[in-house]
Amino acid sequence: MENRSLIERLARQLSANDPSDWPARVQDAASILALLKEPDDAMREAGDVMVWGAMIDAALRTRWSVAPSVSQEEPAIGSDEEGEIRLTPDAVGNDRAEWIHLHQGQEKPS
């Protein structure tokens, strides 16, 4: 039995209908893992939250080495840290961090 990383196993499960396409599902697997980073109440009661977070971080770091690199023709896709918002290189005016900026009028007066 091969010892595959957690993120690869998730990507392979997500591509069950097309097993050869699992590398295209690595980002989806990373998004799922990012959501799992914050444990729920039952998980907090069962174990060490710091260890859990460190384990998820370690699994997330493997995403860059699991699948072959993205071709130059296909833009790289990332996501916010919770994995909820997919960000392409041209998202929100070509500034990948622009979506978090506050707009004038929405800031609280000091």
Secondary structure, DSSP 8 states (H G I E B T S, - for coil): -----HHHHHHHHHTTTSGGGGGGGHHHHHHHHHHHTS--HHHHHHS-HHHHHHHHHHHHHTHHHHS----TTS---EE-TTS-SEE-TTHHHH-TTGGG---TTTS---
